[in-house]
Amino acid sequence: MQNIEILRFQLNNLVTQARQDIYTLSTINQTTIAPQILQRLWDTITTIHFISELLANQALNNHLSTPTTAKIMPSNNAPVNPTKIPSGVTTANASIAQITERNLTVEQLANFDGKNGRPAYVAVNGLIYDVTNNRAWAAATHFGLLAGKEYSQEFASCHAGQQSILATLPVVGRLV
């Protein structure tokens, strides 16, 4: 329960930051600062989405692990089986199921180098992250590191204790 409160607090802070950035964009006359604010808004929304998926996953796990005979009632008032995810609803569990279906070897990962229109992926600690649209990985490189490779040691040496960096990136698979 404490983790949920921490996530809720972080969500509230992110929403406040987004509101402030939107207000700033609506009042500034300088077009040179707008791209920076828009990038920060993009990063904020990405983090909000990630946290909301965590919370949805937690709520679903709590719901499925608690014995109940109650039915979930969506807005159209049609009963839904509580053990089955309704069609058209995405949850973190659904994302996790897709992750385990996509296993890549180091050789296969090398194909996702961000060149010629291909996505840019990197692996850290066994998970594969999509860095295609990440500003820090512009042109599929990050401080001399190239996409399409495994960087667990490099991440640990440069970003020790900063797992929140990875939390903002979409997970697309597992390294096998």
NUROVO-774253 format. One record per residue: z, y, x of N, C-alpha, C, O in turn. Coordinates in steps of 0.1 Angstrom, whole numbers, padded with zeros to 4 digits, always signed. Example, Ala and Ser with C-alpha at 12.3 -4.5 7.8 and 13.67 -1.06 7.14 Angstrom:
2
+0078-0057+0132+0078-0045+0123+0078-0033+0132+0085-0033+0142/+0071-0022+0128+0071-0011+0137+0079+0000+0129+0080+0011+0134/
***
This chain:
176
+0000-0012+0008+0000+0000+0000+0000+0013+0009-0006+0023+0005/+0007+0012+0020+0007+0024+0029-0007+0027+0034-0010+0039+0035/-0015+0016+0037-0029+0019+0042-0037+0026+0031-0045+0035+0034/-0035+0023+0018-0042+0029+0008-0038+0044+0007-0047+0053+0005/-0026+0047+0009-0021+0061+0009-0027+0069+0020-0031+0081+0019/-0028+0063+0032-0034+0069+0044-0049+0072+0041-0054+0083+0044/-0056+0062+0035-0070+0064+0032-0072+0075+0022-0081+0083+0023/-0063+0075+0012-0064+0085+0001-0062+0099+0007-0069+0109+0004/-0052+0100+0016-0049+0113+0023-0061+0117+0031-0065+0129+0031/-0067+0108+0038-0079+0111+0046-0091+0116+0037-0098+0125+0041/-0093+0109+0026-0103+0112+0017-0101+0127+0012-0111+0135+0011/-0089+0130+0008-0086+0144+0003-0089+0154+0014-0095+0165+0011/-0086+0151+0027-0089+0160+0037-0104+0162+0039-0109+0173+0042/-0111+0151+0038-0126+0151+0040-0132+0159+0029-0142+0167+0031/-0128+0158+0017-0133+0165+0005-0130+0180+0007-0139+0188+0005/-0118+0183+0012-0115+0197+0015-0124+0203+0025-0129+0214+0024/-0127+0195+0036-0136+0200+0047-0150+0202+0041-0157+0212+0044/-0155+0193+0033-0168+0194+0027-0169+0206+0018-0179+0214+0019/-0159+0209+0010-0159+0221+0002-0159+0233+0010-0167+0243+0007/-0152+0234+0021-0152+0245+0030-0165+0247+0036-0170+0258+0037/-0172+0236+0040-0185+0237+0046-0195+0242+0036-0204+0250+0040/-0194+0237+0024-0204+0242+0014-0202+0257+0011-0211+0264+0010/-0189+0261+0010-0186+0275+0008-0192+0284+0020-0198+0294+0018/-0190+0279+0032-0195+0286+0044-0210+0287+0043-0215+0298+0046/-0217+0276+0040-0231+0276+0039-0236+0287+0028-0246+0293+0030/-0229+0288+0018-0233+0297+0007-0230+0312+0010-0236+0320+0004/-0222+0314+0020-0219+0328+0024-0224+0333+0037-0224+0345+0039/-0229+0324+0045-0234+0329+0058-0248+0334+0058-0256+0330+0049/-0251+0343+0066-0265+0349+0067-0272+0344+0080-0283+0347+0082/-0264+0337+0088-0270+0332+0101-0276+0318+0099-0269+0309+0096/-0289+0317+0101-0295+0304+0100-0293+0295+0112-0296+0283+0111/-0288+0300+0123-0286+0292+0135-0274+0283+0134-0274+0272+0140/-0265+0287+0126-0253+0278+0124-0254+0268+0113-0247+0258+0112/-0263+0270+0104-0265+0261+0092-0268+0247+0096-0262+0238+0090/-0276+0244+0106-0278+0230+0109-0266+0223+0114-0264+0211+0111/-0257+0230+0121-0244+0224+0126-0236+0221+0114-0229+0210+0113/-0235+0230+0104-0227+0228+0092-0232+0216+0084-0225+0208+0079/-0246+0216+0083-0252+0205+0075-0249+0191+0082-0247+0182+0075/-0250+0191+0095-0247+0178+0102-0232+0174+0100-0230+0162+0097/-0223+0184+0100-0209+0181+0097-0207+0176+0083-0199+0166+0081/-0214+0182+0074-0214+0177+0060-0219+0163+0059-0213+0155+0052/-0230+0160+0065-0236+0146+0065-0225+0136+0071-0223+0126+0065/-0219+0140+0082-0209+0131+0088-0197+0129+0079-0192+0118+0077/-0193+0140+0072-0182+0139+0063-0185+0130+0051-0177+0122+0047/-0197+0132+0045-0201+0124+0034-0202+0109+0038-0198+0100+0030/-0207+0106+0050-0208+0093+0055-0194+0086+0056-0192+0075+0052/-0184+0094+0061-0171+0089+0062-0164+0087+0049-0157+0077+0046/-0167+0096+0039-0161+0095+0026-0167+0082+0019-0160+0074+0013/-0180+0079+0021-0186+0067+0016-0179+0055+0022-0176+0045+0015/-0177+0055+0035-0171+0043+0042-0157+0041+0036-0153+0029+0033/-0149+0051+0035-0135+0050+0030-0135+0045+0015-0127+0037+0011/-0144+0050+0007-0145+0046-0007-0148+0031-0007-0143+0024-0016/-0157+0026+0001-0160+0012+0002-0148+0004+0006-0145-0007+0000/-0140+0009+0015-0127+0002+0019-0118+0001+0007-0112-0009+0004/-0116+0012+0000-0108+0013-0012-0113+0004-0023-0105-0003-0029/-0126+0004-0025-0131-0005-0035-0129-0020-0032-0126-0028-0040/-0131-0023-0019-0128-0037-0014-0114-0041-0016-0111-0052-0021/-0105-0032-0013-0090-0034-0015-0087-0036-0029-0080-0045-0033/-0093-0028-0038-0090-0029-0052-0096-0042-0058-0089-0049-0066/-0108-0046-0053-0114-0058-0058-0105-0070-0053-0103-0079-0061/-0101-0070-0041-0093-0081-0035-0080-0082-0043-0075-0093-0046/-0073-0070-0046-0061-0071-0053-0063-0076-0067-0055-0084-0072/-0074-0072-0073-0077-0076-0087-0080-0092-0087-0075-0098-0096/-0088-0097-0078-0091-0111-0078-0079-0120-0074-0079-0131-0078/-0070-0114-0066-0059-0122-0062-0047-0122-0072-0038-0130-0070/-0047-0113-0081-0037-0112-0092-0041-0120-0104-0051-0117-0110/-0034-0131-0108-0038-0138-0120-0037-0129-0132-0027-0122-0134/-0048-0129-0140-0048-0121-0152-0058-0127-0161-0068-0134-0157/-0056-0124-0174-0066-0129-0184-0073-0117-0190-0082-0118-0198/-0070-0105-0185-0076-0093-0190-0090-0092-0185-0093-0096-0174/-0099-0086-0193-0113-0084-0190-0115-0070-0185-0108-0061-0190/-0124-0068-0175-0127-0054-0171-0137-0049-0181-0146-0056-0185/-0134-0037-0186-0143-0031-0196-0151-0019-0190-0145-0009-0187/-0164-0021-0187-0171-0009-0182-0173+0001-0193-0169+0000-0204/-0180+0012-0189-0181+0023-0198-0189+0020-0211-0187+0027-0221/-0197+0010-0210-0205+0007-0223-0197-0003-0232-0203-0008-0242/-0185-0006-0228-0176-0015-0236-0180-0029-0237-0175-0036-0246/-0189-0034-0228-0193-0048-0228-0183-0055-0219-0181-0051-0208/-0178-0067-0223-0168-0074-0215-0175-0080-0203-0187-0083-0203/-0168-0080-0192-0173-0084-0179-0163-0095-0174-0151-0094-0175/-0169-0106-0168-0161-0116-0162-0154-0110-0149-0162-0105-0141/-0141-0110-0148-0135-0103-0137-0137-0110-0124-0134-0104-0113/-0142-0122-0123-0144-0129-0111-0159-0128-0106-0162-0132-0095/-0167-0121-0114-0181-0119-0111-0184-0105-0110-0180-0097-0119/-0191-0101-0099-0195-0087-0097-0206-0084-0107-0216-0091-0106/-0205-0074-0115-0216-0070-0125-0228-0067-0117-0228-0061-0106/-0240-0070-0122-0253-0066-0116-0254-0051-0115-0249-0044-0124/-0259-0046-0104-0261-0032-0102-0248-0025-0096-0249-0013-0094/-0238-0033-0094-0226-0027-0088-0225-0032-0074-0225-0044-0071/-0224-0022-0064-0222-0026-0050-0208-0024-0046-0201-0014-0050/-0203-0033-0039-0189-0032-0034-0189-0035-0019-0199-0040-0014/-0178-0033-0013-0176-0036+0002-0177-0051+0003-0183-0056+0013/-0172-0059-0006-0174-0074-0005-0188-0078-0005-0192-0087+0003/-0197-0072-0013-0211-0075-0013-0217-0071+0000-0225-0079+0006/-0213-0060+0006-0217-0056+0019-0213-0066+0030-0221-0070+0039/-0201-0071+0029-0196-0080+0039-0203-0093+0038-0206-0100+0048/-0207-0098+0026-0215-0110+0024-0228-0108+0031-0233-0118+0037/-0235-0097+0029-0248-0095+0036-0246-0095+0051-0255-0099+0058/-0235-0089+0056-0233-0089+0071-0234-0103+0076-0240-0105+0086/-0227-0112+0070-0226-0125+0076-0239-0133+0075-0241-0143+0082/-0248-0128+0066-0261-0135+0065-0270-0130+0076-0280-0137+0079/-0268-0119+0083-0276-0114+0093-0270-0116+0107-0262-0107+0111/-0273-0127+0113-0267-0129+0127-0279-0127+0137-0290-0133+0135/-0276-0120+0147-0286-0117+0157-0281-0122+0171-0269-0120+0174/-0290-0127+0179-0287-0130+0193-0289-0117+0201-0295-0107+0196/-0285-0117+0213-0287-0105+0222-0302-0103+0223-0306-0091+0224/-0310-0114+0224-0324-0112+0226-0330-0106+0213-0339-0097+0214/-0326-0110+0201-0331-0104+0189-0326-0090+0187-0334-0082+0182/-0314-0087+0191-0309-0073+0191-0318-0064+0199-0320-0052+0195/-0324-0068+0210-0332-0060+0218-0344-0055+0211-0350-0044+0215/-0348-0061+0200-0360-0056+0192-0356-0044+0184-0365-0037+0180/-0344-0041+0182-0339-0030+0174-0335-0018+0184-0324-0014+0185/-0346-0013+0191-0344-0003+0201-0347+0011+0196-0346+0020+0204/-0351+0012+0184-0354+0026+0178-0367+0031+0182-0370+0043+0179/-0376+0023+0188-0389+0027+0193-0399+0023+0182-0398+0013+0176/-0410+0031+0182-0422+0028+0173-0417+0026+0158-0423+0017+0152/-0408+0033+0154-0404+0033+0140-0394+0022+0137-0389+0020+0125/-0389+0014+0147-0380+0004+0145-0366+0010+0144-0363+0020+0150/-0356+0003+0136-0343+0008+0136-0336+0007+0150-0340-0001+0158/-0326+0015+0152-0318+0015+0164-0304+0009+0161-0296+0014+0153/-0302-0003+0167-0289-0010+0165-0282-0011+0179-0289-0013+0189/-0269-0011+0178-0260-0015+0190-0249-0024+0185-0245-0024+0174/-0245-0033+0194-0234-0042+0191-0222-0038+0199-0222-0034+0211/-0210-0038+0192-0197-0036+0198-0187-0046+0192-0186-0047+0180/-0181-0053+0201-0171-0063+0197-0176-0073+0186-0169-0076+0176/-0188-0078+0188-0193-0088+0179-0200-0082+0166-0207-0090+0159/-0198-0070+0163-0205-0064+0151-0217-0056+0156-0217-0050+0166/-0227-0055+0147-0239-0048+0150-0240-0036+0141-0238-0037+0129/-0241-0024+0147-0241-0011+0140-0255-0005+0140-0262-0006+0150/-0258+0002+0129-0271+0009+0128-0268+0023+0133-0261+0031+0126/-0274+0027+0144-0273+0041+0149-0286+0049+0147-0287+0060+0153/-0295+0044+0139-0308+0050+0137-0307+0065+0134-0313+0073+0140/-0298+0068+0124-0297+0082+0120-0285+0089+0125-0281+0100+0119/-0279+0084+0135-0267+0090+0140-0270+0101+0151-0278+0098+0160/-0265+0112+0149-0268+0124+0158-0265+0121+0172-0272+0125+0181/-0254+0114+0175-0250+0110+0189-0260+0101+0195-0260+0100+0208/-0268+0094+0187-0278+0085+0193-0292+0090+0190-0301+0082+0188/-0294+0103+0192-0307+0109+0190-0317+0102+0200-0313+0099+0211/-0329+0099+0195-0339+0092+0204-0335+0079+0208-0339+0074+0218/-0326+0073+0201-0320+0059+0203-0314+0058+0217-0314+0047+0223/-0308+0069+0222-0300+0069+0234-0288+0076+0232-0287+0086+0224/-0278+0073+0240-0265+0079+0240-0259+0080+0254-0255+0069+0259/-0260+0091+0260-0255+0093+0274-0260+0082+0283-0253+0076+0291/-0273+0080+0282-0280+0070+0291-0280+0056+0286-0287+0047+0292/-0273+0053+0276-0273+0039+0270-0284+0039+0260-0287+0048+0252/-0291+0027+0260-0303+0026+0251-0299+0016+0239-0291+0007+0241/-0304+0019+0228-0302+0011+0216-0308-0003+0218-0317-0004+0227/-0303-0012+0211-0308-0026+0212-0300-0035+0221-0305-0045+0225/-0288-0030+0225-0280-0037+0234-0265-0039+0230-0261-0032+0220/-0258-0046+0237-0244-0049+0234-0235-0040+0243-0238-0040+0255/-0226-0032+0237-0219-0022+0245-0203-0023+0243-0197-0012+0242/-0198-0035+0242-0183-0036+0240-0175-0029+0252-0166-0022+0249/-0179-0033+0264-0172-0027+0275-0173-0012+0277-0164-0005+0280/-0186-0008+0275-0188+0007+0276-0181+0014+0265-0175+0025+0268/-0180+0009+0253-0173+0016+0242-0158+0017+0246-0152+0027+0244/-0153+0005+0250-0138+0005+0254-0135+0015+0265-0124+0021+0265/-0144+0016+0275-0141+0025+0286-0142+0040+0282-0135+0048+0288/-0151+0043+0273-0153+0057+0270-0146+0062+0257-0142+0073+0256/-0143+0052+0248-0138+0056+0235-0126+0047+0232-0124+0043+0220/-0117+0044+0241-0106+0036+0239-0097+0042+0228-0094+0054+0228/-0093+0034+0218-0085+0038+0208-0091+0047+0197-0085+0052+0188/-0104+0047+0198-0112+0056+0188-0121+0047+0179-0133+0050+0178/-0115+0038+0173-0122+0029+0164-0129+0037+0152-0138+0032+0145/-0123+0048+0149-0129+0056+0138-0143+0060+0140-0151+0063+0131/-0147+0061+0153-0161+0063+0156-0170+0053+0150-0180+0055+0143/-0166+0040+0152-0174+0029+0147-0173+0028+0132-0183+0024+0125/-0162+0033+0126-0160+0032+0112-0170+0041+0104-0173+0039+0092/-0176+0051+0111-0186+0059+0104-0200+0054+0105-0209+0059+0098/-0202+0042+0112-0215+0037+0114-0217+0025+0104-0208+0017+0102/-0229+0023+0098-0231+0012+0089-0232-0001+0098-0239-0002+0108/-0225-0011+0093-0225-0024+0100-0237-0032+0093-0238-0033+0081/-0245-0038+0102-0257-0045+0097-0257-0059+0100-0266-0067+0095/-0248-0064+0108-0248-0078+0111-0237-0082+0121-0228-0074+0125/-0239-0094+0126-0230-0099+0136-0238-0104+0148-0249-0109+0147/-0232-0103+0160-0238-0108+0172-0234-0122+0174-0222-0125+0174/-0244-0131+0176-0240-0145+0179-0245-0150+0192-0243-0161+0196/
***
